[in-house]
Amino acid sequence: MVVSGLFFITMTGIVRHLGSDMNSIQAAFIRYFFGALILLPLLLRLKREDMTKARYGLHISRGLIHGIAVMLWFFAMARIPIAEVTALGYIAPIFTTIGAAMFLGEKMHTRRIGAVIIGFVGMLVILRPGFHVINIGAWAQLSAAPLFAVSFLISKKLTEHESTTAIVAGLSVFVTIALLPGAIMVWRTPTWEEIFWLALMALVATLGHITLTQAFRAAEITALQPVQFLQLVWATILGLVVFDEQPDFWTWVGAGIIIASATYIAHREAVRTGAAKDKAVQI
């Protein structure tokens, strides 16, 4: 989950570098089209049972939902600071944690709930709602967050029966299809520089989705959500070092709260896993 966060923040930096010259729908389409091309050799090697007909509905639904979320995210990234986009995205773990309990049957352990709440408080410290005007970019990201949560829940469900390759490839293909009509409507010929950066973004994002899916396969989704808050730290550093987006005092305070939350939950889950293994050995 930590590695996937680093990949996604790298992708965020590329989107920020590209700016708002290209329509967000077209940029998202090209990114996922290249992602599908990257996975094409693996797609051709998939066996029929790797992506069963019974679960095509989940793949298609996820592609449509994720596609809308990505368009909103691209739109937000071009208009508000990286740290703010990332912080607003942390509404998603709240929906994801609740959804995992309601629809996947995962237990709402007190420490997991507490870690998510503390991380959310860290986000509020950074944003300080009521002290800043929320612009259209922020509203776009607020709208994208619950859609990403639904996408993550579907991905977790798919890990029960399908391979990582099938899940990631399915996302790339169906998001590309979902974005195609909108991309055609706003299409303009991209420059070679834009093509290079979008292709690089596709590679980084695909690796991020592979590691994310592996994380969902290895652990319960509610245990992983607090670790996602670490992305805000990487985003703040990226904005500061690369784009000269100076974080204020409260950004650092909020980031410190988030780090504490993620570190605690990672430690507790490691202890819990170790205890479970020891019990199994004794049995």
ZAVOTI-568958 format. One record per residue (C-alpha): chain; y, z, x. Coordinates in Angstrom, 1 decimal, m for minus. Example, Ala and Ser with C-alpha at 12.3 -4.5 7.8 and 13.67 -1.06 7.14 Angstrom:
<pt unit="A" py="m4.5" pz="7.8" px="12.3"/>
<pt unit="A" py="m1.1" pz="7.1" px="13.7"/>
END
This chain:
<pt unit="A" py="0.0" pz="0.0" px="0.0"/>
<pt unit="A" py="2.4" pz="0.8" px="2.9"/>
<pt unit="A" py="1.6" pz="m2.6" px="4.5"/>
<pt unit="A" py="2.1" pz="m4.5" px="1.3"/>
<pt unit="A" py="5.5" pz="m2.8" px="1.0"/>
<pt unit="A" py="6.5" pz="m4.1" px="4.4"/>
<pt unit="A" py="5.5" pz="m7.6" px="3.5"/>
<pt unit="A" py="7.4" pz="m7.5" px="0.2"/>
<pt unit="A" py="10.5" pz="m6.1" px="1.9"/>
<pt unit="A" py="10.3" pz="m9.0" px="4.4"/>
<pt unit="A" py="10.2" pz="m11.3" px="1.4"/>
<pt unit="A" py="13.2" pz="m9.5" px="0.0"/>
<pt unit="A" py="15.2" pz="m10.2" px="3.2"/>
<pt unit="A" py="14.4" pz="m13.9" px="3.0"/>
<pt unit="A" py="15.6" pz="m14.1" px="m0.7"/>
<pt unit="A" py="18.8" pz="m12.3" px="0.3"/>
<pt unit="A" py="19.3" pz="m14.7" px="3.2"/>
<pt unit="A" py="18.9" pz="m17.7" px="0.9"/>
<pt unit="A" py="21.6" pz="m16.3" px="m1.5"/>
<pt unit="A" py="22.4" pz="m17.7" px="m4.9"/>
<pt unit="A" py="22.9" pz="m21.4" px="m4.1"/>
<pt unit="A" py="19.5" pz="m22.3" px="m5.6"/>
<pt unit="A" py="18.7" pz="m21.4" px="m9.2"/>
<pt unit="A" py="16.4" pz="m18.4" px="m9.4"/>
<pt unit="A" py="13.8" pz="m20.2" px="m11.5"/>
<pt unit="A" py="13.5" pz="m23.1" px="m9.0"/>
<pt unit="A" py="13.4" pz="m20.7" px="m6.1"/>
<pt unit="A" py="10.6" pz="m18.7" px="m7.7"/>
<pt unit="A" py="8.7" pz="m21.9" px="m8.6"/>
<pt unit="A" py="8.8" pz="m23.2" px="m5.1"/>
<pt unit="A" py="7.7" pz="m19.9" px="m3.6"/>
<pt unit="A" py="4.6" pz="m19.7" px="m5.9"/>
<pt unit="A" py="3.9" pz="m23.4" px="m5.5"/>
<pt unit="A" py="3.7" pz="m22.9" px="m1.7"/>
<pt unit="A" py="1.6" pz="m19.7" px="m2.3"/>
<pt unit="A" py="m0.9" pz="m21.8" px="m4.3"/>
<pt unit="A" py="m1.1" pz="m24.3" px="m1.5"/>
<pt unit="A" py="m1.7" pz="m21.6" px="1.1"/>
<pt unit="A" py="m4.6" pz="m20.3" px="m1.0"/>
<pt unit="A" py="m5.9" pz="m23.8" px="m1.9"/>
<pt unit="A" py="m8.8" pz="m23.7" px="0.7"/>
<pt unit="A" py="m9.9" pz="m20.4" px="m0.7"/>
<pt unit="A" py="m9.5" pz="m21.6" px="m4.3"/>
<pt unit="A" py="m11.9" pz="m24.5" px="m3.6"/>
<pt unit="A" py="m14.5" pz="m22.1" px="m2.2"/>
<pt unit="A" py="m14.4" pz="m19.9" px="m5.2"/>
<pt unit="A" py="m17.6" pz="m19.8" px="m7.2"/>
<pt unit="A" py="m17.5" pz="m20.1" px="m10.9"/>
<pt unit="A" py="m18.5" pz="m16.5" px="m11.4"/>
<pt unit="A" py="m15.6" pz="m15.3" px="m9.1"/>
<pt unit="A" py="m13.2" pz="m16.0" px="m12.0"/>
<pt unit="A" py="m15.1" pz="m15.7" px="m15.3"/>
<pt unit="A" py="m14.0" pz="m17.4" px="m18.5"/>
<pt unit="A" py="m14.0" pz="m14.1" px="m20.2"/>
<pt unit="A" py="m11.1" pz="m12.9" px="m18.1"/>
<pt unit="A" py="m9.0" pz="m16.1" px="m18.0"/>
<pt unit="A" py="m6.9" pz="m14.6" px="m20.7"/>
<pt unit="A" py="m5.9" pz="m11.8" px="m18.4"/>
<pt unit="A" py="m5.1" pz="m14.2" px="m15.6"/>
<pt unit="A" py="m2.9" pz="m16.4" px="m17.9"/>
<pt unit="A" py="m1.2" pz="m13.4" px="m19.4"/>
<pt unit="A" py="m0.4" pz="m11.9" px="m16.0"/>
<pt unit="A" py="0.9" pz="m15.2" px="m14.8"/>
<pt unit="A" py="3.3" pz="m15.6" px="m17.7"/>
<pt unit="A" py="4.5" pz="m11.9" px="m17.5"/>
<pt unit="A" py="4.8" pz="m11.9" px="m13.7"/>
<pt unit="A" py="6.6" pz="m15.3" px="m13.8"/>
<pt unit="A" py="9.4" pz="m13.9" px="m16.0"/>
<pt unit="A" py="9.7" pz="m10.8" px="m13.9"/>
<pt unit="A" py="10.0" pz="m12.8" px="m10.7"/>
<pt unit="A" py="12.8" pz="m15.0" px="m12.2"/>
<pt unit="A" py="14.7" pz="m11.9" px="m13.1"/>
<pt unit="A" py="14.1" pz="m10.4" px="m9.6"/>
<pt unit="A" py="15.3" pz="m13.5" px="m7.8"/>
<pt unit="A" py="18.4" pz="m13.4" px="m10.0"/>
<pt unit="A" py="19.1" pz="m9.8" px="m9.2"/>
<pt unit="A" py="18.4" pz="m10.2" px="m5.5"/>
<pt unit="A" py="21.2" pz="m12.8" px="m5.1"/>
<pt unit="A" py="23.8" pz="m10.5" px="m6.8"/>
<pt unit="A" py="23.3" pz="m6.8" px="m5.8"/>
<pt unit="A" py="22.5" pz="m5.0" px="m2.6"/>
<pt unit="A" py="18.9" pz="m5.0" px="m1.4"/>
<pt unit="A" py="18.6" pz="m1.2" px="m1.6"/>
<pt unit="A" py="19.9" pz="m1.2" px="m5.2"/>
<pt unit="A" py="17.5" pz="m3.9" px="m6.3"/>
<pt unit="A" py="14.6" pz="m2.0" px="m4.7"/>
<pt unit="A" py="15.8" pz="1.4" px="m6.2"/>
<pt unit="A" py="16.0" pz="m0.1" px="m9.7"/>
<pt unit="A" py="12.6" pz="m1.5" px="m9.3"/>
<pt unit="A" py="11.2" pz="2.0" px="m9.1"/>
<pt unit="A" py="11.3" pz="2.3" px="m12.9"/>
<pt unit="A" py="8.1" pz="0.2" px="m12.7"/>
<pt unit="A" py="6.0" pz="3.1" px="m11.2"/>
<pt unit="A" py="6.9" pz="5.2" px="m14.2"/>
<pt unit="A" py="5.6" pz="2.6" px="m16.6"/>
<pt unit="A" py="2.6" pz="1.9" px="m14.4"/>
<pt unit="A" py="1.6" pz="5.5" px="m14.1"/>
<pt unit="A" py="1.8" pz="6.1" px="m17.9"/>
<pt unit="A" py="0.1" pz="2.8" px="m18.6"/>
<pt unit="A" py="m2.8" pz="3.6" px="m16.2"/>
<pt unit="A" py="m3.4" pz="6.8" px="m18.0"/>
<pt unit="A" py="m3.2" pz="5.2" px="m21.5"/>
<pt unit="A" py="m5.1" pz="2.0" px="m20.9"/>
<pt unit="A" py="m7.2" pz="2.5" px="m17.7"/>
<pt unit="A" py="m8.3" pz="6.0" px="m18.3"/>
<pt unit="A" py="m6.9" pz="7.4" px="m15.1"/>
<pt unit="A" py="m6.2" pz="11.1" px="m15.0"/>
<pt unit="A" py="m2.6" pz="12.3" px="m14.8"/>
<pt unit="A" py="m3.0" pz="14.8" px="m12.0"/>
<pt unit="A" py="0.0" pz="17.2" px="m11.8"/>
<pt unit="A" py="0.7" pz="16.3" px="m8.2"/>
<pt unit="A" py="0.8" pz="12.6" px="m9.0"/>
<pt unit="A" py="3.1" pz="13.1" px="m12.0"/>
<pt unit="A" py="5.3" pz="15.4" px="m9.8"/>
<pt unit="A" py="5.5" pz="12.9" px="m6.9"/>
<pt unit="A" py="6.5" pz="10.0" px="m9.2"/>
<pt unit="A" py="9.2" pz="12.2" px="m10.9"/>
<pt unit="A" py="10.5" pz="13.4" px="m7.5"/>
<pt unit="A" py="10.7" pz="9.8" px="m6.3"/>
<pt unit="A" py="12.5" pz="8.8" px="m9.5"/>
<pt unit="A" py="15.0" pz="11.6" px="m8.9"/>
<pt unit="A" py="15.6" pz="10.1" px="m5.4"/>
<pt unit="A" py="16.3" pz="6.8" px="m7.1"/>
<pt unit="A" py="18.8" pz="8.4" px="m9.4"/>
<pt unit="A" py="20.5" pz="10.1" px="m6.5"/>
<pt unit="A" py="21.0" pz="6.7" px="m4.9"/>
<pt unit="A" py="22.3" pz="5.0" px="m8.1"/>
<pt unit="A" py="24.2" pz="7.9" px="m9.5"/>
<pt unit="A" py="24.3" pz="6.4" px="m13.1"/>
<pt unit="A" py="27.6" pz="7.0" px="m14.8"/>
<pt unit="A" py="29.5" pz="6.7" px="m11.5"/>
<pt unit="A" py="28.9" pz="3.0" px="m11.1"/>
<pt unit="A" py="29.2" pz="0.0" px="m13.4"/>
<pt unit="A" py="25.8" pz="m1.6" px="m13.9"/>
<pt unit="A" py="26.4" pz="m5.4" px="m13.5"/>
<pt unit="A" py="24.3" pz="m8.3" px="m14.7"/>
<pt unit="A" py="22.1" pz="m8.3" px="m11.6"/>
<pt unit="A" py="21.2" pz="m4.7" px="m12.1"/>
<pt unit="A" py="20.3" pz="m5.4" px="m15.8"/>
<pt unit="A" py="18.1" pz="m8.2" px="m14.7"/>
<pt unit="A" py="16.2" pz="m5.9" px="m12.3"/>
<pt unit="A" py="15.9" pz="m3.2" px="m15.0"/>
<pt unit="A" py="14.4" pz="m5.8" px="m17.3"/>
<pt unit="A" py="12.0" pz="m7.0" px="m14.6"/>
<pt unit="A" py="10.6" pz="m3.5" px="m13.7"/>
<pt unit="A" py="8.4" pz="m2.9" px="m16.8"/>
<pt unit="A" py="7.1" pz="m6.5" px="m16.6"/>
<pt unit="A" py="6.0" pz="m5.9" px="m13.0"/>
<pt unit="A" py="4.3" pz="m2.7" px="m14.2"/>
<pt unit="A" py="2.3" pz="m4.7" px="m16.8"/>
<pt unit="A" py="1.3" pz="m7.2" px="m14.1"/>
<pt unit="A" py="0.1" pz="m4.4" px="m11.8"/>
<pt unit="A" py="m2.0" pz="m2.9" px="m14.6"/>
<pt unit="A" py="m3.7" pz="m6.2" px="m15.3"/>
<pt unit="A" py="m4.3" pz="m6.6" px="m11.6"/>
<pt unit="A" py="m5.9" pz="m3.2" px="m11.4"/>
<pt unit="A" py="m8.1" pz="m4.1" px="m14.4"/>
<pt unit="A" py="m9.2" pz="m7.4" px="m12.8"/>
<pt unit="A" py="m10.3" pz="m5.6" px="m9.6"/>
<pt unit="A" py="m13.2" pz="m4.1" px="m11.6"/>
<pt unit="A" py="m15.0" pz="m7.4" px="m11.8"/>
<pt unit="A" py="m13.3" pz="m10.1" px="m9.6"/>
<pt unit="A" py="m12.6" pz="m10.7" px="m5.9"/>
<pt unit="A" py="m9.2" pz="m10.2" px="m4.3"/>
<pt unit="A" py="m9.1" pz="m14.0" px="m3.6"/>
<pt unit="A" py="m9.7" pz="m14.8" px="m7.3"/>
<pt unit="A" py="m7.0" pz="m12.3" px="m8.4"/>
<pt unit="A" py="m4.3" pz="m13.4" px="m6.0"/>
<pt unit="A" py="m5.1" pz="m17.1" px="m6.4"/>
<pt unit="A" py="m5.0" pz="m16.8" px="m10.2"/>
<pt unit="A" py="m1.6" pz="m15.2" px="m9.9"/>
<pt unit="A" py="m0.2" pz="m18.0" px="m7.7"/>
<pt unit="A" py="m1.6" pz="m20.8" px="m9.9"/>
<pt unit="A" py="m0.6" pz="m19.4" px="m13.3"/>
<pt unit="A" py="2.9" pz="m18.2" px="m12.2"/>
<pt unit="A" py="3.5" pz="m21.7" px="m10.8"/>
<pt unit="A" py="2.5" pz="m23.2" px="m14.2"/>
<pt unit="A" py="4.6" pz="m20.7" px="m16.1"/>
<pt unit="A" py="7.7" pz="m21.5" px="m14.0"/>
<pt unit="A" py="7.3" pz="m25.3" px="m14.0"/>
<pt unit="A" py="9.1" pz="m26.2" px="m17.2"/>
<pt unit="A" py="12.2" pz="m24.0" px="m16.3"/>
<pt unit="A" py="12.2" pz="m25.4" px="m12.7"/>
<pt unit="A" py="12.3" pz="m29.0" px="m14.0"/>
<pt unit="A" py="15.3" pz="m28.2" px="m16.2"/>
<pt unit="A" py="17.4" pz="m26.8" px="m13.3"/>
<pt unit="A" py="15.9" pz="m28.8" px="m10.4"/>
<pt unit="A" py="18.0" pz="m30.0" px="m7.5"/>
<pt unit="A" py="16.6" pz="m31.3" px="m4.2"/>
<pt unit="A" py="16.3" pz="m28.4" px="m1.8"/>
<pt unit="A" py="17.4" pz="m28.7" px="1.8"/>
<pt unit="A" py="14.8" pz="m28.6" px="4.7"/>
<pt unit="A" py="16.2" pz="m25.2" px="5.7"/>
<pt unit="A" py="15.6" pz="m23.9" px="2.1"/>
<pt unit="A" py="12.1" pz="m25.4" px="2.1"/>
<pt unit="A" py="11.3" pz="m23.6" px="5.4"/>
<pt unit="A" py="12.4" pz="m20.2" px="4.2"/>
<pt unit="A" py="10.7" pz="m20.5" px="0.9"/>
<pt unit="A" py="7.4" pz="m21.6" px="2.6"/>
<pt unit="A" py="7.7" pz="m18.6" px="4.9"/>
<pt unit="A" py="8.5" pz="m16.4" px="1.9"/>
<pt unit="A" py="5.3" pz="m17.7" px="0.2"/>
<pt unit="A" py="3.2" pz="m16.8" px="3.2"/>
<pt unit="A" py="4.6" pz="m13.3" px="3.5"/>
<pt unit="A" py="4.4" pz="m12.7" px="m0.3"/>
<pt unit="A" py="0.9" pz="m13.9" px="m0.5"/>
<pt unit="A" py="m0.2" pz="m11.5" px="2.2"/>
<pt unit="A" py="1.7" pz="m8.8" px="0.3"/>
<pt unit="A" py="m0.3" pz="m9.5" px="m2.9"/>
<pt unit="A" py="m3.6" pz="m9.6" px="m0.9"/>
<pt unit="A" py="m2.9" pz="m6.1" px="0.6"/>
<pt unit="A" py="m1.6" pz="m4.8" px="m2.8"/>
<pt unit="A" py="m4.8" pz="m5.9" px="m4.5"/>
<pt unit="A" py="m6.9" pz="m4.3" px="m1.8"/>
<pt unit="A" py="m5.0" pz="m1.1" px="m2.4"/>
<pt unit="A" py="m5.6" pz="m1.3" px="m6.1"/>
<pt unit="A" py="m9.3" pz="m1.8" px="m5.3"/>
<pt unit="A" py="m9.5" pz="1.1" px="m3.0"/>
<pt unit="A" py="m7.7" pz="3.8" px="m5.0"/>
<pt unit="A" py="m6.5" pz="4.8" px="m8.4"/>
<pt unit="A" py="m3.2" pz="3.1" px="m9.3"/>
<pt unit="A" py="m1.5" pz="6.4" px="m10.2"/>
<pt unit="A" py="m2.2" pz="7.7" px="m6.7"/>
<pt unit="A" py="m0.6" pz="4.6" px="m5.1"/>
<pt unit="A" py="2.7" pz="4.5" px="m7.1"/>
<pt unit="A" py="4.6" pz="7.2" px="m5.1"/>
<pt unit="A" py="3.8" pz="5.3" px="m1.9"/>
<pt unit="A" py="5.7" pz="2.3" px="m3.3"/>
<pt unit="A" py="8.9" pz="4.4" px="m3.1"/>
<pt unit="A" py="8.8" pz="4.0" px="0.7"/>
<pt unit="A" py="9.9" pz="0.4" px="0.1"/>
<pt unit="A" py="13.4" pz="1.7" px="m0.6"/>
<pt unit="A" py="13.6" pz="3.1" px="2.9"/>
<pt unit="A" py="12.6" pz="m0.2" px="4.4"/>
<pt unit="A" py="15.1" pz="m2.0" px="2.1"/>
<pt unit="A" py="17.9" pz="0.3" px="3.1"/>
<pt unit="A" py="17.2" pz="m0.2" px="6.8"/>
<pt unit="A" py="16.9" pz="m4.0" px="6.3"/>
<pt unit="A" py="20.2" pz="m4.2" px="4.4"/>
<pt unit="A" py="21.9" pz="m2.1" px="7.1"/>
<pt unit="A" py="20.6" pz="m3.9" px="10.2"/>
<pt unit="A" py="20.4" pz="m7.5" px="9.0"/>
<pt unit="A" py="23.0" pz="m7.8" px="6.3"/>
<pt unit="A" py="25.5" pz="m5.1" px="7.2"/>
<pt unit="A" py="25.1" pz="m3.5" px="3.8"/>
<pt unit="A" py="26.3" pz="0.0" px="4.7"/>
<pt unit="A" py="24.4" pz="2.7" px="2.7"/>
<pt unit="A" py="26.5" pz="5.7" px="1.7"/>
<pt unit="A" py="25.6" pz="9.4" px="2.1"/>
<pt unit="A" py="23.8" pz="9.6" px="m1.2"/>
<pt unit="A" py="21.6" pz="6.6" px="m0.3"/>
<pt unit="A" py="20.3" pz="8.6" px="2.7"/>
<pt unit="A" py="19.8" pz="11.7" px="0.6"/>
<pt unit="A" py="17.9" pz="9.8" px="m2.0"/>
<pt unit="A" py="15.8" pz="8.0" px="0.6"/>
<pt unit="A" py="14.9" pz="11.4" px="2.1"/>
<pt unit="A" py="13.7" pz="12.7" px="m1.3"/>
<pt unit="A" py="11.6" pz="9.6" px="m1.7"/>
<pt unit="A" py="10.1" pz="9.9" px="1.8"/>
<pt unit="A" py="9.2" pz="13.5" px="1.0"/>
<pt unit="A" py="7.5" pz="12.5" px="m2.3"/>
<pt unit="A" py="5.5" pz="9.7" px="m0.7"/>
<pt unit="A" py="4.4" pz="11.8" px="2.3"/>
<pt unit="A" py="3.3" pz="14.6" px="0.0"/>
<pt unit="A" py="1.2" pz="12.5" px="m2.3"/>
<pt unit="A" py="m0.4" pz="10.6" px="0.7"/>
<pt unit="A" py="m1.4" pz="13.9" px="2.2"/>
<pt unit="A" py="m2.8" pz="15.4" px="m1.0"/>
<pt unit="A" py="m4.8" pz="12.2" px="m1.7"/>
<pt unit="A" py="m6.2" pz="12.3" px="1.8"/>
<pt unit="A" py="m7.2" pz="15.9" px="1.3"/>
<pt unit="A" py="m8.8" pz="15.1" px="m2.1"/>
<pt unit="A" py="m10.7" pz="12.2" px="m0.7"/>
<pt unit="A" py="m12.0" pz="14.2" px="2.2"/>
<pt unit="A" py="m13.1" pz="17.0" px="m0.1"/>
<pt unit="A" py="m14.9" pz="14.5" px="m2.3"/>
<pt unit="A" py="m16.8" pz="13.1" px="0.7"/>
<pt unit="A" py="m17.8" pz="16.6" px="1.9"/>
<pt unit="A" py="m19.1" pz="17.4" px="m1.6"/>
<pt unit="A" py="m21.1" pz="14.2" px="m1.7"/>
<pt unit="A" py="m22.6" pz="14.9" px="1.7"/>
<pt unit="A" py="m23.6" pz="18.4" px="0.6"/>
<pt unit="A" py="m25.3" pz="17.0" px="m2.6"/>
END
